[in-house]
Amino acid sequence: MAKGIIRAKAKAKGGNTSVKIMAKHDMETGNRKDKKGKKIPAKYIQTMSVAYNGKKVMEANMGTAVSKNPYLAFTFEGGAKGDQLDITWIENTGNTGTETAKVR
């Protein structure tokens, strides 16, 4: 399980929380070749979800068409300063991870 690929900022204002997420990930499609002409295996984030107080507030289904270091931004109702978001991602390889972000 890889750690630390997510950078997230969340800010509560007026009853809504705005979230910005960037994942540090190569998002390899499986179609590129290395310098020796050998195919680079596919390795990309398939799903990323965000939960607030145990309730899923966002889920993104990604694929090979998503660029390196994907960026996501969204807003949801609720949230308060000091609350925690749980960000979970799953790769096509089976690797998973969950990281947290505090609402400011």
C-alpha positions in Angstrom: 0.0 0.0 0.0 1.5 3.3 -1.1 1.3 6.3 1.1 1.3 10.0 0.7 0.2 10.4 -2.9 -2.7 12.8 -2.1 -2.5 16.5 -1.4 -5.8 18.0 -0.4 -7.2 21.3 0.8 -10.6 21.7 2.2 -12.2 24.9 3.3 -15.7 25.4 5.0 -17.6 28.6 4.3 -21.3 29.5 4.4 -22.5 25.9 5.1 -20.5 24.4 2.2 -17.0 22.8 2.0 -14.8 23.3 -1.0 -12.3 20.6 -1.6 -9.2 20.5 -3.9 -7.3 17.3 -4.4 -4.1 16.5 -6.4 -2.8 13.0 -6.6 0.9 12.5 -7.3 0.6 9.6 -9.7 2.0 8.8 -13.2 -1.3 7.3 -14.5 0.5 4.9 -16.9 -1.9 3.7 -19.7 0.1 0.6 -20.6 0.5 1.9 -24.2 3.9 3.7 -23.7 7.2 2.1 -24.2 10.5 2.7 -22.3 13.8 3.6 -24.0 14.5 -0.1 -24.7 11.1 -0.5 -26.5 9.5 -2.5 -23.8 5.9 -1.6 -22.8 5.4 0.1 -19.5 2.7 -1.8 -17.6 -0.6 0.0 -16.9 -0.8 1.6 -13.5 -3.5 4.1 -12.9 -6.0 5.2 -10.3 -9.4 3.6 -11.1 -11.5 5.1 -8.3 -11.1 7.9 -5.8 -13.7 8.7 -3.2 -14.0 11.2 -0.4 -16.0 10.6 2.8 -17.1 13.1 5.4 -18.3 11.7 8.8 -18.5 8.3 7.2 -20.7 9.4 4.3 -19.4 9.4 0.8 -19.6 12.9 -0.7 -17.7 12.3 -3.9 -16.6 9.4 -6.1 -14.6 9.7 -9.3 -14.2 6.8 -11.7 -11.0 7.3 -13.6 -9.2 5.5 -16.4 -6.3 5.6 -18.8 -7.5 8.9 -20.3 -6.8 10.9 -17.1 -3.5 12.8 -17.2 -0.5 12.4 -14.9 -1.0 14.0 -11.4 -4.8 14.3 -11.6 -6.5 17.3 -10.0 -10.1 17.2 -8.7 -12.2 20.0 -7.2 -15.7 19.9 -5.8 -18.0 21.4 -3.2 -20.4 19.6 -0.8 -23.0 20.8 1.7 -21.9 20.7 5.3 -18.5 20.5 7.0 -17.0 22.7 9.6 -13.5 23.8 10.5 -11.5 21.0 12.2 -13.5 18.2 10.6 -11.8 15.4 8.8 -12.2 14.0 5.2 -11.1 10.5 4.3 -9.8 10.2 0.8 -9.6 6.6 -0.6 -8.1 5.6 -3.9 -7.8 2.3 -5.7 -5.4 1.4 -8.6 -6.0 -1.0 -11.4 -3.1 -3.0 -9.9 -5.1 -3.6 -6.7 -3.0 -1.1 -4.6 -5.2 1.0 -2.3 -4.7 3.8 0.1 -6.7 6.1 2.5 -5.4 9.5 3.5 -7.0 12.3 5.5 -7.4 16.0 5.2 -8.6 18.6 7.8 -11.2 21.1 6.9 -10.0 24.7 7.5 
